C-alpha cells in the first residue's frame, strides 16, 4: 500500500503523542514536530506507510532520548489482556464454531493499538463487541480449509496486549490438528508493537516458536527481514498477518496470506472495502 497524504498527517499526530508519553517537556515536543515536519518533503511517497513510520519513530526516539517510550503502556496492556484470558478461553469453549470465535477474538485484540486515532473503549467492551458483531469481510471458510491443508503456519504478530488474543487463536489451531507454528515479533521496540519480551510475558512461547522479523519496522517489510524469517515466510503453508501495518506492507504479496485486522483509518477501510471499525478476515487475492 502506498503512502497517502493523510498518512503523513497521522504520523505527525502519532509522533507528538509519543513525545508527550515520553516527557512533559514542551520544548522537546516542539523539536519532535519540527524535525518530523522537515522530513516530509523528502519522504518517498512510493514507500509503504510502515516504512515511513519507521523513519519517523527512529528520528523521534533519538530526539527524546528514549528508544521505548511505550514500555510501561505495553506492560499494562499485557497484564490487562492476561486478566481477560480465562474469559477468552471460555468464550471459545462455549462456541458452536470455536475456531471462528477464536479468529474474531484475535481480530478484537487488534483494537489494542496506540497509533491510530480511534477509540474502541476498554477491553471488556472490545470482547463484547467482537462476539456480537459480524465480520465486515468473512473469508472464514477459506481460512478453515487452508488450516486443514497446512502443516506449517507463520503468524505475523502486531501489538503488545493483542498477543494474548493471538495465543488463544494459536491454542485453538493446535486443537484442530498437529501444526508447526512460528510467531513473528519485532526485533526492537517501536510504538507498542510486540517484541520477544512481550510474547514470552504472555506465554506465547509455550504454544509457538517465537521468531524475530529482523527488523524494527511496525510491520513485515520483507526487504528488511532476516534470512531466517524469509525462509519461514516462503516455506509456510499458511500466513496469518495481524493488523493494519501488515496489511499495508503485504497487500501486494501473493502468498497464502489471511489478514486479520480492525480497519482503524478511512484509507485502509476504503481499500479493504469496509467501514472504519469493522473486523476483517480477508484472504489475499
Residue pairs with C-beta under 8 A, 6 or more apart in sequence:
1 48
1 49
1 247
1 248
1 249
1 251
1 252
1 268
1 271
2 45
2 46
2 47
2 48
3 43
3 44
3 45
3 46
3 47
3 48
3 49
3 52
4 267
6 265
6 266
6 267
7 49
7 52
7 267
8 40
8 43
8 52
10 115
10 116
10 117
10 265
11 36
11 49
11 52
11 53
11 56
12 33
12 36
12 37
13 117
14 53
14 56
14 115
14 191
15 32
15 33
15 36
15 56
15 57
15 60
16 29
16 32
16 33
17 114
18 32
18 57
18 60
18 64
18 69
18 70
18 191
19 28
19 29
19 32
19 33
19 60
19 63
19 64
19 69
20 29
21 69
21 70
21 73
22 28
22 64
22 66
22 69
23 29
23 64
23 66
28 63
28 64
31 63
32 60
32 63
32 64
35 59
35 60
35 63
36 56
36 59
36 60
39 55
39 56
39 59
43 52
43 55
44 52
48 219
48 221
48 248
48 249
49 245
49 248
50 217
50 218
50 219
50 221
50 245
50 248
50 249
51 217
51 221
51 249
53 115
53 190
53 191
53 217
53 218
53 245
54 190
54 216
54 217
54 218
54 221
57 190
57 191
57 218
58 216
61 67
61 69
67 188
67 189
68 189
70 114
70 189
70 191
70 192
71 189
73 114
73 160
73 192
74 160
74 161
74 189
74 192
74 194
74 198
75 160
75 201
77 112
77 159
77 160
77 161
77 162
77 192
78 160
78 161
78 163
78 164
78 198
78 201
78 202
80 123
80 161
81 109
81 112
81 123
81 161
81 162
81 163
81 164
81 165
81 202
82 164
82 202
84 123
84 124
84 127
84 164
85 164
85 167
85 168
87 127
88 105
88 127
88 164
88 165
88 168
89 168
89 171
91 101
91 105
91 127
91 131
92 98
92 101
92 102
92 105
92 168
92 172
95 101
98 172
98 175
99 144
99 147
99 172
99 173
99 176
100 140
100 144
101 131
102 168
102 169
102 171
102 172
102 173
103 140
103 143
103 169
103 260
103 281
104 130
104 131
104 135
104 279
105 127
105 130
105 131
105 165
105 168
105 169
106 162
106 165
106 166
106 168
106 169
106 242
106 260
107 130
107 135
107 260
107 261
107 262
107 279
107 280
107 281
108 126
108 127
108 129
108 130
108 165
108 262
108 279
109 126
109 159
109 161
109 162
109 163
109 164
109 165
109 166
110 158
110 159
110 162
110 165
110 242
110 243
110 244
110 260
110 261
110 262
111 120
111 126
111 262
112 123
112 126
112 159
112 160
112 161
112 162
112 192
113 158
113 159
113 162
113 192
113 243
113 244
113 264
114 159
114 191
114 192
115 191
115 192
115 218
116 244
116 264
116 265
117 265
118 264
118 265
118 276
118 277
120 126
120 129
120 262
120 277
121 129
130 279
133 279
135 278
135 279
135 280
135 281
136 263
136 272
136 274
136 275
136 278
136 279
136 280
137 272
137 273
137 274
137 278
137 280
137 281
137 282
138 281
139 258
139 281
139 282
139 283
140 281
142 258
142 283
143 258
143 281
143 283
146 237
146 238
146 256
146 258
146 283
147 153
147 173
147 176
147 177
147 179
147 238
148 176
148 177
149 237
150 179
150 237
150 238
151 179
151 180
151 237
152 179
152 180
152 181
152 182
152 235
152 236
152 237
152 238
153 173
153 179
153 180
153 181
153 182
153 236
153 237
153 238
153 239
153 240
154 181
154 182
154 184
154 232
154 233
154 236
154 238
154 239
154 240
155 166
155 170
155 181
155 182
155 183
155 184
155 208
155 239
155 240
155 242
156 184
156 213
156 220
156 239
156 240
156 241
156 242
156 246
156 250
157 163
157 166
157 183
157 184
157 185
157 194
157 199
157 242
158 193
158 194
158 242
158 243
158 245
158 246
159 191
159 192
159 193
159 194
159 243
160 192
160 193
160 194
160 198
161 192
162 194
162 242
162 243
163 194
163 198
163 199
163 202
163 204
164 202
166 183
166 204
166 242
167 202
167 203
167 204
167 207
169 240
170 181
170 183
170 204
170 207
170 208
171 207
173 179
173 181
174 181
174 207
180 209
181 207
181 208
181 209
182 208
182 209
182 211
182 232
182 236
183 199
183 204
183 208
183 209
183 210
183 211
184 211
184 212
184 213
184 220
184 229
184 232
185 193
185 194
185 195
185 196
185 198
185 199
185 210
185 211
185 212
185 213
186 193
186 194
186 195
186 212
186 213
186 215
186 216
186 217
186 218
187 195
187 212
187 213
187 214
187 215
187 216
187 226
188 195
188 216
189 195
189 216
190 216
190 217
190 218
191 218
193 218
193 245
196 210
196 212
199 205
199 210
200 210
204 210
211 228
211 229
211 232
212 226
212 229
213 220
213 224
213 225
213 226
213 229
214 224
214 225
214 226
214 227
214 228
214 229
215 221
215 224
215 225
215 226
217 224
217 249
218 245
219 243
219 245
219 246
219 248
219 249
219 250
220 233
220 241
220 245
220 246
220 249
220 250
221 249
222 230
222 233
222 249
222 250
222 253
225 233
233 239
233 255
234 255
236 255
236 256
237 256
238 256
238 258
239 255
239 256
239 257
239 258
240 257
240 258
240 260
241 247
241 250
241 257
241 258
241 259
241 260
242 260
242 261
243 260
243 261
244 261
244 262
244 263
244 264
244 265
244 268
246 259
246 261
247 259
247 261
247 268
247 272
248 268
250 257
250 259
250 284
251 259
251 271
251 284
253 284
254 284
255 284
256 284
257 283
257 284
258 281
258 282
258 283
258 284
259 280
259 281
259 282
259 283
259 284
260 280
260 281
261 268
261 279
261 280
262 277
262 278
262 279
262 280
263 269
263 272
263 274
263 275
263 276
263 277
263 278
263 280
264 276
264 277
265 276
266 276
269 275
269 276
269 278
272 280
272 282
274 280
